[in-house]
Amino acid sequence: MQMIREEMVGKIDGELRHIPRSSSGSRQNMLRAAYNMIRRYDLALNPYCPAQESLTRAIEQLKKTNPEFSPLYDKGFFEE
C-alpha cells in the first residue's frame, strides 16, 4: 500500500509539532529539516514505518558532524 502525498504531508506536519522549532540556522531546525526529508523517504518505502525510527536516523545523521548536539523532542510521542 502506498501513501498518497497529501496524507504523507499531513502525517509529517503532525509529527513535526513534537519537534520544537528554534532560532534560524540552529541545529534544532536542522533536525526538523532532516526529519522531514528522512520521514518522507521512509513513508514512501513503508507507510507503517514508526516515527521513532525516522527520528533516530535524523539524529544520528546530525551527530556525525555535531556529536555534542542534544536534540529536543517530545519523548512521550516518539517513544510510545
N, CA, C, O and CB atoms as a CASP TS submission, in Angstrom:
PFRMAT TS
TARGET T0000
AUTHOR 0000-0000-0000
METHOD Language model
MODEL 1
PARENT N/A
ATOM      1  N   MET     1       0.838  -1.188   0.000  1.00  0.00           N
ATOM      2  CA  MET     1       0.000   0.000   0.000  1.00  0.00           C
ATOM      3  C   MET     1       0.878   1.245   0.000  1.00  0.00           C
ATOM      4  O   MET     1       1.813   1.353   0.794  1.00  0.00           O
ATOM      5  CB  MET     1      -0.951   0.001   1.216  1.00  0.00           C
ATOM      6  N   GLN     2       0.584   2.160  -0.868  1.00  0.00           N
ATOM      7  CA  GLN     2       1.367   3.389  -0.963  1.00  0.00           C
ATOM      8  C   GLN     2       0.569   4.549  -0.371  1.00  0.00           C
ATOM      9  O   GLN     2      -0.644   4.645  -0.559  1.00  0.00           O
ATOM     10  CB  GLN     2       1.754   3.687  -2.438  1.00  0.00           C
ATOM     11  N   MET     3       1.260   5.417   0.339  1.00  0.00           N
ATOM     12  CA  MET     3       0.621   6.574   0.967  1.00  0.00           C
ATOM     13  C   MET     3       0.558   7.711  -0.048  1.00  0.00           C
ATOM     14  O   MET     3       1.551   8.008  -0.712  1.00  0.00           O
ATOM     15  CB  MET     3       1.392   7.018   2.253  1.00  0.00           C
ATOM     16  N   ILE     4      -0.608   8.349  -0.171  1.00  0.00           N
ATOM     17  CA  ILE     4      -0.713   9.472  -1.096  1.00  0.00           C
ATOM     18  C   ILE     4      -0.018  10.696  -0.496  1.00  0.00           C
ATOM     19  O   ILE     4       0.092  10.839   0.721  1.00  0.00           O
ATOM     20  CB  ILE     4      -2.200   9.787  -1.415  1.00  0.00           C
ATOM     21  N   ARG     5       0.441  11.562  -1.378  1.00  0.00           N
ATOM     22  CA  ARG     5       1.262  12.705  -0.962  1.00  0.00           C
ATOM     23  C   ARG     5       0.591  13.555   0.110  1.00  0.00           C
ATOM     24  O   ARG     5       1.227  13.883   1.112  1.00  0.00           O
ATOM     25  CB  ARG     5       1.583  13.571  -2.160  1.00  0.00           C
ATOM     26  N   GLU     6      -0.658  13.915  -0.071  1.00  0.00           N
ATOM     27  CA  GLU     6      -1.358  14.779   0.891  1.00  0.00           C
ATOM     28  C   GLU     6      -1.441  14.121   2.260  1.00  0.00           C
ATOM     29  O   GLU     6      -1.301  14.780   3.290  1.00  0.00           O
ATOM     30  CB  GLU     6      -2.768  15.115   0.387  1.00  0.00           C
ATOM     31  N   GLU     7      -1.669  12.822   2.255  1.00  0.00           N
ATOM     32  CA  GLU     7      -1.732  12.067   3.507  1.00  0.00           C
ATOM     33  C   GLU     7      -0.365  12.083   4.203  1.00  0.00           C
ATOM     34  O   GLU     7      -0.275  12.258   5.418  1.00  0.00           O
ATOM     35  CB  GLU     7      -2.189  10.607   3.241  1.00  0.00           C
ATOM     36  N   MET     8       0.686  11.899   3.411  1.00  0.00           N
ATOM     37  CA  MET     8       2.039  11.893   3.958  1.00  0.00           C
ATOM     38  C   MET     8       2.388  13.261   4.549  1.00  0.00           C
ATOM     39  O   MET     8       2.911  13.342   5.660  1.00  0.00           O
ATOM     40  CB  MET     8       3.056  11.505   2.871  1.00  0.00           C
ATOM     41  N   VAL     9       2.103  14.326   3.814  1.00  0.00           N
ATOM     42  CA  VAL     9       2.409  15.685   4.273  1.00  0.00           C
ATOM     43  C   VAL     9       1.667  15.983   5.571  1.00  0.00           C
ATOM     44  O   VAL     9       2.247  16.547   6.500  1.00  0.00           O
ATOM     45  CB  VAL     9       2.036  16.725   3.190  1.00  0.00           C
ATOM     46  N   GLY    10       0.391  15.610   5.645  1.00  0.00           N
ATOM     47  CA  GLY    10      -0.386  15.827   6.857  1.00  0.00           C
ATOM     48  C   GLY    10       0.173  15.067   8.045  1.00  0.00           C
ATOM     49  O   GLY    10       0.250  15.602   9.151  1.00  0.00           O
ATOM     50  N   LYS    11       0.557  13.834   7.820  1.00  0.00           N
ATOM     51  CA  LYS    11       1.126  12.997   8.886  1.00  0.00           C
ATOM     52  C   LYS    11       2.422  13.614   9.400  1.00  0.00           C
ATOM     53  O   LYS    11       2.613  13.743  10.609  1.00  0.00           O
ATOM     54  CB  LYS    11       1.383  11.552   8.377  1.00  0.00           C
ATOM     55  N   ILE    12       3.310  13.995   8.488  1.00  0.00           N
ATOM     56  CA  ILE    12       4.605  14.556   8.880  1.00  0.00           C
ATOM     57  C   ILE    12       4.427  15.904   9.575  1.00  0.00           C
ATOM     58  O   ILE    12       5.111  16.185  10.559  1.00  0.00           O
ATOM     59  CB  ILE    12       5.518  14.711   7.652  1.00  0.00           C
ATOM     60  N   ASP    13       3.527  16.731   9.082  1.00  0.00           N
ATOM     61  CA  ASP    13       3.259  18.020   9.743  1.00  0.00           C
ATOM     62  C   ASP    13       2.823  17.798  11.189  1.00  0.00           C
ATOM     63  O   ASP    13       3.256  18.515  12.090  1.00  0.00           O
ATOM     64  CB  ASP    13       2.172  18.815   8.975  1.00  0.00           C
ATOM     65  N   GLY    14       1.973  16.813  11.404  1.00  0.00           N
ATOM     66  CA  GLY    14       1.528  16.493  12.761  1.00  0.00           C
ATOM     67  C   GLY    14       2.678  16.022  13.635  1.00  0.00           C
ATOM     68  O   GLY    14       2.759  16.384  14.809  1.00  0.00           O
ATOM     69  N   GLU    15       3.557  15.225  13.072  1.00  0.00           N
ATOM     70  CA  GLU    15       4.710  14.715  13.835  1.00  0.00           C
ATOM     71  C   GLU    15       5.702  15.835  14.144  1.00  0.00           C
ATOM     72  O   GLU    15       6.305  15.856  15.217  1.00  0.00           O
ATOM     73  CB  GLU    15       5.420  13.586  13.054  1.00  0.00           C
ATOM     74  N   LEU    16       5.869  16.762  13.207  1.00  0.00           N
ATOM     75  CA  LEU    16       6.813  17.863  13.425  1.00  0.00           C
ATOM     76  C   LEU    16       6.381  18.774  14.579  1.00  0.00           C
ATOM     77  O   LEU    16       7.205  19.503  15.131  1.00  0.00           O
ATOM     78  CB  LEU    16       6.958  18.686  12.148  1.00  0.00           C
ATOM     79  N   ARG    17       5.110  18.737  14.942  1.00  0.00           N
ATOM     80  CA  ARG    17       4.658  19.514  16.108  1.00  0.00           C
ATOM     81  C   ARG    17       5.308  19.017  17.391  1.00  0.00           C
ATOM     82  O   ARG    17       5.299  19.718  18.403  1.00  0.00           O
ATOM     83  CB  ARG    17       3.132  19.445  16.242  1.00  0.00           C
ATOM     84  N   HIS    18       5.867  17.826  17.356  1.00  0.00           N
ATOM     85  CA  HIS    18       6.508  17.223  18.524  1.00  0.00           C
ATOM     86  C   HIS    18       8.032  17.401  18.518  1.00  0.00           C
ATOM     87  O   HIS    18       8.736  16.871  19.377  1.00  0.00           O
ATOM     88  CB  HIS    18       6.167  15.744  18.589  1.00  0.00           C
ATOM     89  N   ILE    19       8.523  18.159  17.528  1.00  0.00           N
ATOM     90  CA  ILE    19       9.945  18.527  17.458  1.00  0.00           C
ATOM     91  C   ILE    19       9.966  20.052  17.418  1.00  0.00           C
ATOM     92  O   ILE    19       9.707  20.641  16.369  1.00  0.00           O
ATOM     93  CB  ILE    19      10.687  17.879  16.181  1.00  0.00           C
ATOM     94  N   PRO    20      10.271  20.704  18.548  1.00  0.00           N
ATOM     95  CA  PRO    20      10.159  22.170  18.596  1.00  0.00           C
ATOM     96  C   PRO    20      11.112  22.889  17.644  1.00  0.00           C
ATOM     97  O   PRO    20      12.199  22.406  17.328  1.00  0.00           O
ATOM     98  CB  PRO    20      10.412  22.649  19.999  1.00  0.00           C
ATOM     99  N   ARG    21      10.663  24.061  17.203  1.00  0.00           N
ATOM    100  CA  ARG    21      11.500  24.954  16.394  1.00  0.00           C
ATOM    101  C   ARG    21      12.495  25.654  17.308  1.00  0.00           C
ATOM    102  O   ARG    21      12.348  25.663  18.530  1.00  0.00           O
ATOM    103  CB  ARG    21      10.631  25.998  15.617  1.00  0.00           C
ATOM    104  N   SER    22      13.503  26.236  16.689  1.00  0.00           N
ATOM    105  CA  SER    22      14.485  27.033  17.416  1.00  0.00           C
ATOM    106  C   SER    22      14.868  28.208  16.523  1.00  0.00           C
ATOM    107  O   SER    22      14.196  28.491  15.532  1.00  0.00           O
ATOM    108  CB  SER    22      15.749  26.177  17.818  1.00  0.00           C
ATOM    109  N   SER    23      15.951  28.885  16.881  1.00  0.00           N
ATOM    110  CA  SER    23      16.381  30.045  16.104  1.00  0.00           C
ATOM    111  C   SER    23      16.836  29.621  14.706  1.00  0.00           C
ATOM    112  O   SER    23      17.256  28.484  14.489  1.00  0.00           O
ATOM    113  CB  SER    23      17.517  30.790  16.832  1.00  0.00           C
ATOM    114  N   SER    24      16.743  30.538  13.792  1.00  0.00           N
ATOM    115  CA  SER    24      17.092  30.277  12.405  1.00  0.00           C
ATOM    116  C   SER    24      18.525  29.757  12.289  1.00  0.00           C
ATOM    117  O   SER    24      19.448  30.317  12.880  1.00  0.00           O
ATOM    118  CB  SER    24      16.917  31.545  11.567  1.00  0.00           C
ATOM    119  N   GLY    25      18.696  28.685  11.525  1.00  0.00           N
ATOM    120  CA  GLY    25      20.023  28.121  11.311  1.00  0.00           C
ATOM    121  C   GLY    25      20.523  27.234  12.438  1.00  0.00           C
ATOM    122  O   GLY    25      21.651  26.744  12.379  1.00  0.00           O
ATOM    123  N   SER    26      19.711  27.017  13.461  1.00  0.00           N
ATOM    124  CA  SER    26      20.132  26.218  14.616  1.00  0.00           C
ATOM    125  C   SER    26      20.176  24.729  14.269  1.00  0.00           C
ATOM    126  O   SER    26      19.587  24.290  13.281  1.00  0.00           O
ATOM    127  CB  SER    26      19.184  26.455  15.805  1.00  0.00           C
ATOM    128  N   ARG    27      20.870  23.981  15.081  1.00  0.00           N
ATOM    129  CA  ARG    27      20.922  22.522  14.921  1.00  0.00           C
ATOM    130  C   ARG    27      19.515  21.930  15.082  1.00  0.00           C
ATOM    131  O   ARG    27      19.151  20.972  14.400  1.00  0.00           O
ATOM    132  CB  ARG    27      21.904  21.887  15.956  1.00  0.00           C
ATOM    133  N   GLN    28      18.740  22.513  15.986  1.00  0.00           N
ATOM    134  CA  GLN    28      17.384  22.027  16.213  1.00  0.00           C
ATOM    135  C   GLN    28      16.537  22.150  14.943  1.00  0.00           C
ATOM    136  O   GLN    28      15.768  21.248  14.612  1.00  0.00           O
ATOM    137  CB  GLN    28      16.729  22.801  17.365  1.00  0.00           C
ATOM    138  N   ASN    29      16.686  23.262  14.244  1.00  0.00           N
ATOM    139  CA  ASN    29      15.946  23.420  12.993  1.00  0.00           C
ATOM    140  C   ASN    29      16.502  22.494  11.906  1.00  0.00           C
ATOM    141  O   ASN    29      15.761  22.048  11.030  1.00  0.00           O
ATOM    142  CB  ASN    29      16.001  24.883  12.522  1.00  0.00           C
ATOM    143  N   MET    30      17.791  22.212  11.965  1.00  0.00           N
ATOM    144  CA  MET    30      18.377  21.245  11.043  1.00  0.00           C
ATOM    145  C   MET    30      17.793  19.856  11.314  1.00  0.00           C
ATOM    146  O   MET    30      17.571  19.076  10.388  1.00  0.00           O
ATOM    147  CB  MET    30      19.924  21.226  11.176  1.00  0.00           C
ATOM    148  N   LEU    31      17.549  19.557  12.587  1.00  0.00           N
ATOM    149  CA  LEU    31      16.922  18.282  12.940  1.00  0.00           C
ATOM    150  C   LEU    31      15.528  18.194  12.315  1.00  0.00           C
ATOM    151  O   LEU    31      15.162  17.162  11.752  1.00  0.00           O
ATOM    152  CB  LEU    31      16.837  18.120  14.482  1.00  0.00           C
ATOM    153  N   ARG    32      14.762  19.263  12.415  1.00  0.00           N
ATOM    154  CA  ARG    32      13.413  19.278  11.831  1.00  0.00           C
ATOM    155  C   ARG    32      13.469  19.046  10.320  1.00  0.00           C
ATOM    156  O   ARG    32      12.666  18.291   9.771  1.00  0.00           O
ATOM    157  CB  ARG    32      12.708  20.618  12.136  1.00  0.00           C
ATOM    158  N   ALA    33      14.413  19.694   9.659  1.00  0.00           N
ATOM    159  CA  ALA    33      14.553  19.537   8.208  1.00  0.00           C
ATOM    160  C   ALA    33      14.990  18.112   7.858  1.00  0.00           C
ATOM    161  O   ALA    33      14.467  17.508   6.921  1.00  0.00           O
ATOM    162  CB  ALA    33      15.569  20.558   7.651  1.00  0.00           C
ATOM    163  N   ALA    34      15.950  17.584   8.615  1.00  0.00           N
ATOM    164  CA  ALA    34      16.422  16.217   8.364  1.00  0.00           C
ATOM    165  C   ALA    34      15.299  15.213   8.611  1.00  0.00           C
ATOM    166  O   ALA    34      15.121  14.271   7.839  1.00  0.00           O
ATOM    167  CB  ALA    34      17.640  15.887   9.258  1.00  0.00           C
ATOM    168  N   TYR    35      14.548  15.417   9.683  1.00  0.00           N
ATOM    169  CA  TYR    35      13.432  14.522   9.982  1.00  0.00           C
ATOM    170  C   TYR    35      12.417  14.540   8.840  1.00  0.00           C
ATOM    171  O   TYR    35      11.952  13.488   8.400  1.00  0.00           O
ATOM    172  CB  TYR    35      12.754  14.923  11.310  1.00  0.00           C
ATOM    173  N   ASN    36      12.079  15.722   8.369  1.00  0.00           N
ATOM    174  CA  ASN    36      11.108  15.862   7.283  1.00  0.00           C
ATOM    175  C   ASN    36      11.563  15.069   6.053  1.00  0.00           C
ATOM    176  O   ASN    36      10.776  14.328   5.463  1.00  0.00           O
ATOM    177  CB  ASN    36      10.913  17.353   6.919  1.00  0.00           C
ATOM    178  N   MET    37      12.807  15.224   5.678  1.00  0.00           N
ATOM    179  CA  MET    37      13.336  14.548   4.497  1.00  0.00           C
ATOM    180  C   MET    37      13.391  13.026   4.706  1.00  0.00           C
ATOM    181  O   MET    37      12.936  12.262   3.854  1.00  0.00           O
ATOM    182  CB  MET    37      14.738  15.090   4.162  1.00  0.00           C
ATOM    183  N   ILE    38      13.941  12.599   5.826  1.00  0.00           N
ATOM    184  CA  ILE    38      14.075  11.165   6.102  1.00  0.00           C
ATOM    185  C   ILE    38      12.703  10.515   6.258  1.00  0.00           C
ATOM    186  O   ILE    38      12.476   9.400   5.788  1.00  0.00           O
ATOM    187  CB  ILE    38      14.919  10.935   7.374  1.00  0.00           C
ATOM    188  N   ARG    39      11.799  11.219   6.916  1.00  0.00           N
ATOM    189  CA  ARG    39      10.461  10.671   7.143  1.00  0.00           C
ATOM    190  C   ARG    39       9.716  10.472   5.828  1.00  0.00           C
ATOM    191  O   ARG    39       9.041   9.459   5.643  1.00  0.00           O
ATOM    192  CB  ARG    39       9.656  11.591   8.065  1.00  0.00           C
ATOM    193  N   ARG    40       9.834  11.428   4.918  1.00  0.00           N
ATOM    194  CA  ARG    40       9.186  11.289   3.604  1.00  0.00           C
ATOM    195  C   ARG    40       9.712  10.049   2.882  1.00  0.00           C
ATOM    196  O   ARG    40       8.944   9.283   2.299  1.00  0.00           O
ATOM    197  CB  ARG    40       9.425  12.555   2.737  1.00  0.00           C
ATOM    198  N   TYR    41      11.012   9.869   2.929  1.00  0.00           N
ATOM    199  CA  TYR    41      11.630   8.706   2.286  1.00  0.00           C
ATOM    200  C   TYR    41      11.132   7.412   2.938  1.00  0.00           C
ATOM    201  O   TYR    41      10.728   6.472   2.253  1.00  0.00           O
ATOM    202  CB  TYR    41      13.178   8.793   2.371  1.00  0.00           C
ATOM    203  N   ASP    42      11.169   7.381   4.277  1.00  0.00           N
ATOM    204  CA  ASP    42      10.754   6.176   4.998  1.00  0.00           C
ATOM    205  C   ASP    42       9.294   5.822   4.710  1.00  0.00           C
ATOM    206  O   ASP    42       8.970   4.658   4.478  1.00  0.00           O
ATOM    207  CB  ASP    42      10.957   6.365   6.503  1.00  0.00           C
ATOM    208  N   LEU    43       8.421   6.822   4.727  1.00  0.00           N
ATOM    209  CA  LEU    43       6.997   6.558   4.488  1.00  0.00           C
ATOM    210  C   LEU    43       6.718   6.150   3.044  1.00  0.00           C
ATOM    211  O   LEU    43       5.785   5.392   2.781  1.00  0.00           O
ATOM    212  CB  LEU    43       6.172   7.788   4.839  1.00  0.00           C
ATOM    213  N   ALA    44       7.518   6.647   2.116  1.00  0.00           N
ATOM    214  CA  ALA    44       7.359   6.248   0.719  1.00  0.00           C
ATOM    215  C   ALA    44       7.693   4.763   0.545  1.00  0.00           C
ATOM    216  O   ALA    44       7.069   4.064  -0.254  1.00  0.00           O
ATOM    217  CB  ALA    44       8.256   7.112  -0.196  1.00  0.00           C
ATOM    218  N   LEU    45       8.682   4.297   1.303  1.00  0.00           N
ATOM    219  CA  LEU    45       9.058   2.882   1.235  1.00  0.00           C
ATOM    220  C   LEU    45       8.122   2.001   2.047  1.00  0.00           C
ATOM    221  O   LEU    45       7.773   0.896   1.631  1.00  0.00           O
ATOM    222  CB  LEU    45      10.483   2.695   1.722  1.00  0.00           C
ATOM    223  N   ASN    46       7.712   2.509   3.227  1.00  0.00           N
ATOM    224  CA  ASN    46       6.885   1.724   4.136  1.00  0.00           C
ATOM    225  C   ASN    46       5.950   2.652   4.902  1.00  0.00           C
ATOM    226  O   ASN    46       6.397   3.329   5.827  1.00  0.00           O
ATOM    227  CB  ASN    46       7.764   0.902   5.113  1.00  0.00           C
ATOM    228  N   PRO    47       4.686   2.706   4.554  1.00  0.00           N
ATOM    229  CA  PRO    47       3.744   3.607   5.222  1.00  0.00           C
ATOM    230  C   PRO    47       3.559   3.307   6.711  1.00  0.00           C
ATOM    231  O   PRO    47       2.993   4.118   7.444  1.00  0.00           O
ATOM    232  CB  PRO    47       2.411   3.536   4.534  1.00  0.00           C
ATOM    233  N   TYR    48       4.035   2.144   7.154  1.00  0.00           N
ATOM    234  CA  TYR    48       3.890   1.762   8.563  1.00  0.00           C
ATOM    235  C   TYR    48       5.179   1.961   9.367  1.00  0.00           C
ATOM    236  O   TYR    48       5.262   1.539  10.520  1.00  0.00           O
ATOM    237  CB  TYR    48       3.453   0.310   8.659  1.00  0.00           C
ATOM    238  N   CYS    49       6.169   2.594   8.769  1.00  0.00           N
ATOM    239  CA  CYS    49       7.444   2.848   9.453  1.00  0.00           C
ATOM    240  C   CYS    49       7.189   3.707  10.694  1.00  0.00           C
ATOM    241  O   CYS    49       6.541   4.749  10.597  1.00  0.00           O
ATOM    242  CB  CYS    49       8.465   3.553   8.493  1.00  0.00           C
ATOM    243  N   PRO    50       7.693   3.281  11.864  1.00  0.00           N
ATOM    244  CA  PRO    50       7.488   4.066  13.084  1.00  0.00           C
ATOM    245  C   PRO    50       8.212   5.415  13.026  1.00  0.00           C
ATOM    246  O   PRO    50       9.320   5.515  12.499  1.00  0.00           O
ATOM    247  CB  PRO    50       7.966   3.274  14.300  1.00  0.00           C
ATOM    248  N   ALA    51       7.570   6.444  13.574  1.00  0.00           N
ATOM    249  CA  ALA    51       8.156   7.789  13.599  1.00  0.00           C
ATOM    250  C   ALA    51       9.490   7.783  14.336  1.00  0.00           C
ATOM    251  O   ALA    51      10.415   8.495  13.944  1.00  0.00           O
ATOM    252  CB  ALA    51       7.190   8.790  14.264  1.00  0.00           C
ATOM    253  N   GLN    52       9.602   6.989  15.396  1.00  0.00           N
ATOM    254  CA  GLN    52      10.843   6.942  16.181  1.00  0.00           C
ATOM    255  C   GLN    52      12.025   6.479  15.330  1.00  0.00           C
ATOM    256  O   GLN    52      13.147   6.951  15.513  1.00  0.00           O
ATOM    257  CB  GLN    52      10.673   6.010  17.390  1.00  0.00           C
ATOM    258  N   GLU    53      11.778   5.567  14.413  1.00  0.00           N
ATOM    259  CA  GLU    53      12.848   5.073  13.543  1.00  0.00           C
ATOM    260  C   GLU    53      13.397   6.208  12.668  1.00  0.00           C
ATOM    261  O   GLU    53      14.610   6.346  12.511  1.00  0.00           O
ATOM    262  CB  GLU    53      12.333   3.911  12.656  1.00  0.00           C
ATOM    263  N   SER    54      12.507   7.006  12.109  1.00  0.00           N
ATOM    264  CA  SER    54      12.932   8.137  11.273  1.00  0.00           C
ATOM    265  C   SER    54      13.656   9.190  12.105  1.00  0.00           C
ATOM    266  O   SER    54      14.665   9.746  11.671  1.00  0.00           O
ATOM    267  CB  SER    54      11.720   8.768  10.564  1.00  0.00           C
ATOM    268  N   LEU    55      13.138   9.462  13.302  1.00  0.00           N
ATOM    269  CA  LEU    55      13.768  10.448  14.177  1.00  0.00           C
ATOM    270  C   LEU    55      15.170   9.994  14.576  1.00  0.00           C
ATOM    271  O   LEU    55      16.106  10.794  14.569  1.00  0.00           O
ATOM    272  CB  LEU    55      12.908  10.685  15.430  1.00  0.00           C
ATOM    273  N   THR    56      15.317   8.733  14.917  1.00  0.00           N
ATOM    274  CA  THR    56      16.631   8.199  15.304  1.00  0.00           C
ATOM    275  C   THR    56      17.634   8.373  14.174  1.00  0.00           C
ATOM    276  O   THR    56      18.780   8.753  14.411  1.00  0.00           O
ATOM    277  CB  THR    56      16.523   6.710  15.688  1.00  0.00           C
ATOM    278  N   ARG    57      17.213   8.100  12.961  1.00  0.00           N
ATOM    279  CA  ARG    57      18.110   8.262  11.808  1.00  0.00           C
ATOM    280  C   ARG    57      18.484   9.726  11.606  1.00  0.00           C
ATOM    281  O   ARG    57      19.633  10.030  11.288  1.00  0.00           O
ATOM    282  CB  ARG    57      17.454   7.708  10.532  1.00  0.00           C
ATOM    283  N   ALA    58      17.525  10.639  11.788  1.00  0.00           N
ATOM    284  CA  ALA    58      17.811  12.075  11.632  1.00  0.00           C
ATOM    285  C   ALA    58      18.811  12.541  12.684  1.00  0.00           C
ATOM    286  O   ALA    58      19.737  13.290  12.374  1.00  0.00           O
ATOM    287  CB  ALA    58      16.509  12.904  11.733  1.00  0.00           C
ATOM    288  N   ILE    59      18.628  12.105  13.916  1.00  0.00           N
ATOM    289  CA  ILE    59      19.544  12.486  15.000  1.00  0.00           C
ATOM    290  C   ILE    59      20.940  11.928  14.729  1.00  0.00           C
ATOM    291  O   ILE    59      21.934  12.638  14.883  1.00  0.00           O
ATOM    292  CB  ILE    59      19.017  11.979  16.371  1.00  0.00           C
ATOM    293  N   GLU    60      21.018  10.672  14.329  1.00  0.00           N
ATOM    294  CA  GLU    60      22.315  10.054  14.022  1.00  0.00           C
ATOM    295  C   GLU    60      23.029  10.817  12.912  1.00  0.00           C
ATOM    296  O   GLU    60      24.244  11.010  12.968  1.00  0.00           O
ATOM    297  CB  GLU    60      22.130   8.579  13.613  1.00  0.00           C
ATOM    298  N   GLN    61      22.281  11.246  11.913  1.00  0.00           N
ATOM    299  CA  GLN    61      22.861  11.998  10.798  1.00  0.00           C
ATOM    300  C   GLN    61      23.481  13.300  11.300  1.00  0.00           C
ATOM    301  O   GLN    61      24.605  13.631  10.921  1.00  0.00           O
ATOM    302  CB  GLN    61      21.791  12.294   9.725  1.00  0.00           C
ATOM    303  N   LEU    62      22.769  14.039  12.143  1.00  0.00           N
ATOM    304  CA  LEU    62      23.284  15.310  12.661  1.00  0.00           C
ATOM    305  C   LEU    62      24.470  15.107  13.592  1.00  0.00           C
ATOM    306  O   LEU    62      25.393  15.920  13.609  1.00  0.00           O
ATOM    307  CB  LEU    62      22.184  16.064  13.391  1.00  0.00           C
ATOM    308  N   LYS    63      24.449  14.038  14.356  1.00  0.00           N
ATOM    309  CA  LYS    63      25.536  13.790  15.317  1.00  0.00           C
ATOM    310  C   LYS    63      26.843  13.382  14.634  1.00  0.00           C
ATOM    311  O   LYS    63      27.902  13.412  15.260  1.00  0.00           O
ATOM    312  CB  LYS    63      25.119  12.706  16.302  1.00  0.00           C
ATOM    313  N   LYS    64      26.776  13.008  13.376  1.00  0.00           N
ATOM    314  CA  LYS    64      28.009  12.679  12.654  1.00  0.00           C
ATOM    315  C   LYS    64      28.929  13.897  12.579  1.00  0.00           C
ATOM    316  O   LYS    64      30.148  13.768  12.697  1.00  0.00           O
ATOM    317  CB  LYS    64      27.684  12.168  11.232  1.00  0.00           C
ATOM    318  N   THR    65      28.342  15.075  12.384  1.00  0.00           N
ATOM    319  CA  THR    65      29.142  16.292  12.285  1.00  0.00           C
ATOM    320  C   THR    65      29.078  17.140  13.557  1.00  0.00           C
ATOM    321  O   THR    65      29.893  18.045  13.739  1.00  0.00           O
ATOM    322  CB  THR    65      28.679  17.115  11.100  1.00  0.00           C
ATOM    323  N   ASN    66      28.123  16.856  14.432  1.00  0.00           N
ATOM    324  CA  ASN    66      27.945  17.611  15.678  1.00  0.00           C
ATOM    325  C   ASN    66      27.664  16.650  16.831  1.00  0.00           C
ATOM    326  O   ASN    66      26.534  16.569  17.311  1.00  0.00           O
ATOM    327  CB  ASN    66      26.792  18.644  15.541  1.00  0.00           C
ATOM    328  N   PRO    67      28.698  15.919  17.278  1.00  0.00           N
ATOM    329  CA  PRO    67      28.477  14.889  18.297  1.00  0.00           C
ATOM    330  C   PRO    67      27.907  15.430  19.613  1.00  0.00           C
ATOM    331  O   PRO    67      27.313  14.674  20.381  1.00  0.00           O
ATOM    332  CB  PRO    67      29.771  14.181  18.576  1.00  0.00           C
ATOM    333  N   GLU    68      28.077  16.710  19.875  1.00  0.00           N
ATOM    334  CA  GLU    68      27.588  17.307  21.122  1.00  0.00           C
ATOM    335  C   GLU    68      26.118  17.717  21.039  1.00  0.00           C
ATOM    336  O   GLU    68      25.541  18.143  22.039  1.00  0.00           O
ATOM    337  CB  GLU    68      28.432  18.515  21.481  1.00  0.00           C
ATOM    338  N   PHE    69      25.512  17.596  19.868  1.00  0.00           N
ATOM    339  CA  PHE    69      24.122  18.026  19.671  1.00  0.00           C
ATOM    340  C   PHE    69      23.174  17.282  20.611  1.00  0.00           C
ATOM    341  O   PHE    69      23.199  16.055  20.702  1.00  0.00           O
ATOM    342  CB  PHE    69      23.695  17.802  18.209  1.00  0.00           C
ATOM    343  N   SER    70      22.345  18.047  21.300  1.00  0.00           N
ATOM    344  CA  SER    70      21.351  17.485  22.210  1.00  0.00           C
ATOM    345  C   SER    70      19.959  17.855  21.690  1.00  0.00           C
ATOM    346  O   SER    70      19.480  18.961  21.941  1.00  0.00           O
ATOM    347  CB  SER    70      21.565  18.005  23.678  1.00  0.00           C
ATOM    348  N   PRO    71      19.307  16.937  20.969  1.00  0.00           N
ATOM    349  CA  PRO    71      18.035  17.264  20.328  1.00  0.00           C
ATOM    350  C   PRO    71      16.896  17.416  21.327  1.00  0.00           C
ATOM    351  O   PRO    71      16.877  16.778  22.380  1.00  0.00           O
ATOM    352  CB  PRO    71      17.681  16.201  19.321  1.00  0.00           C
ATOM    353  N   LEU    72      15.948  18.276  20.971  1.00  0.00           N
ATOM    354  CA  LEU    72      14.729  18.449  21.754  1.00  0.00           C
ATOM    355  C   LEU    72      13.573  17.856  20.967  1.00  0.00           C
ATOM    356  O   LEU    72      13.369  18.180  19.797  1.00  0.00           O
ATOM    357  CB  LEU    72      14.471  19.956  22.087  1.00  0.00           C
ATOM    358  N   TYR    73      12.826  16.988  21.619  1.00  0.00           N
ATOM    359  CA  TYR    73      11.636  16.406  21.001  1.00  0.00           C
ATOM    360  C   TYR    73      10.767  15.803  22.100  1.00  0.00           C
ATOM    361  O   TYR    73      11.233  15.547  23.210  1.00  0.00           O
ATOM    362  CB  TYR    73      12.019  15.326  19.932  1.00  0.00           C
ATOM    363  N   ASP    74       9.527  15.588  21.776  1.00  0.00           N
ATOM    364  CA  ASP    74       8.556  15.024  22.705  1.00  0.00           C
ATOM    365  C   ASP    74       8.802  13.521  22.839  1.00  0.00           C
ATOM    366  O   ASP    74       8.349  12.726  22.016  1.00  0.00           O
ATOM    367  CB  ASP    74       7.100  15.307  22.229  1.00  0.00           C
ATOM    368  N   LYS    75       9.526  13.154  23.889  1.00  0.00           N
ATOM    369  CA  LYS    75       9.877  11.746  24.077  1.00  0.00           C
ATOM    370  C   LYS    75       8.637  10.862  24.229  1.00  0.00           C
ATOM    371  O   LYS    75       8.621   9.725  23.758  1.00  0.00           O
ATOM    372  CB  LYS    75      10.775  11.592  25.300  1.00  0.00           C
ATOM    373  N   GLY    76       7.605  11.384  24.882  1.00  0.00           N
ATOM    374  CA  GLY    76       6.375  10.622  25.055  1.00  0.00           C
ATOM    375  C   GLY    76       5.719  10.266  23.734  1.00  0.00           C
ATOM    376  O   GLY    76       5.127   9.195  23.599  1.00  0.00           O
ATOM    377  N   PHE    77       5.820  11.162  22.755  1.00  0.00           N
ATOM    378  CA  PHE    77       5.229  10.911  21.446  1.00  0.00           C
ATOM    379  C   PHE    77       6.057   9.918  20.644  1.00  0.00           C
ATOM    380  O   PHE    77       5.511   8.975  20.071  1.00  0.00           O
ATOM    381  CB  PHE    77       5.087  12.213  20.673  1.00  0.00           C
ATOM    382  N   PHE    78       7.370  10.121  20.598  1.00  0.00           N
ATOM    383  CA  PHE    78       8.225   9.315  19.743  1.00  0.00           C
ATOM    384  C   PHE    78       8.605   7.971  20.345  1.00  0.00           C
ATOM    385  O   PHE    78       8.993   7.063  19.611  1.00  0.00           O
ATOM    386  CB  PHE    78       9.458  10.073  19.423  1.00  0.00           C
ATOM    387  N   GLU    79       8.504   7.823  21.641  1.00  0.00           N
ATOM    388  CA  GLU    79       8.926   6.575  22.268  1.00  0.00           C
ATOM    389  C   GLU    79       7.734   5.777  22.798  1.00  0.00           C
ATOM    390  O   GLU    79       7.848   5.045  23.782  1.00  0.00           O
ATOM    391  CB  GLU    79       9.905   6.864  23.401  1.00  0.00           C
ATOM    392  N   GLU    80       6.582   5.933  22.125  1.00  0.00           N
ATOM    393  CA  GLU    80       5.372   5.191  22.523  1.00  0.00           C
ATOM    394  C   GLU    80       5.582   3.709  22.368  1.00  0.00           C
ATOM    395  O   GLU    80       4.678   2.923  22.653  1.00  0.00           O
ATOM    396  CB  GLU    80       4.159   5.632  21.697  1.00  0.00           C
TER
END
